[in-house]
Amino acid sequence: MKKVIFLLVLVILLAGCVKSFPDINGAWEVNATVEGRVLNFNMGITAEAYNFEAASTIGLIRNGRLSKGGDINFQLELDGKTYTFYGQVSSSMSGFVRLGVAGDIVGYWNAETRPTS
């Protein structure tokens, strides 16, 4: 009987630890400072589990990734360079920008959901 109770308590505790992915689907306004340049753009995200697709009003967004813990990263190809945005998602997004994937940190960014009219 003690084993059954222990297993039941363990299952309940583990069930409470299961996280789902943050909901990032929709329109976002992104503000970034990259290599001394101010970038303001909109992006529309369609997320499926760990990966997401995004369309941007500037450049090309590729390789969108998301974790259940709220970590996010994506690449923005703009003017012949690739910038990788790393950050955290809560009700908004924020983080830093690297040149390439693992290059120097060249800026910071944040994003808010864009109201739909």
Helices and strands as residue ranges (DSSP letters): H 2-17, E 26-34, E 37-48, E 51-56, E 60-66, E 71-78, E 81-89, E 93-99, E 105-113
